[in-house]
Amino acid sequence: MQRSRRGGINRFVKRFMMTILAVMFMAAGVAGFFMFTMSGNEWLEQLLSYGNELSFRAEGLDLRFEQWTDSLETRFEQMIPETVRPFFD
């Protein structure tokens, strides 16, 4: 039995692609390892601090919005005449 040239080329291409895929997975693993070492932890801590800062700002905006809606509510309550107010309670 003779092997065709085309079969040899196909096997070479498959091996080459598998090698490239294996190297890519190894590189991803090494990158993940380095990401969670000291420099990676510093980067994650910095990201966490930015997230906390954004969370505090969002809470501040929520508090301001709540105060604004409360002030609007009191203004509308003041606009209602005294004779009609018991119907709104």
ABEGO torsion letter per residue (X at the ends): XBBBAAAAAAAAAAAAAAAAAAAAAAAAAAAAAAAABAAAAAAAAAAAAAAAAAAAAAAAAAAAAAAAAAAAAAAAAAABBAAAAAAAX
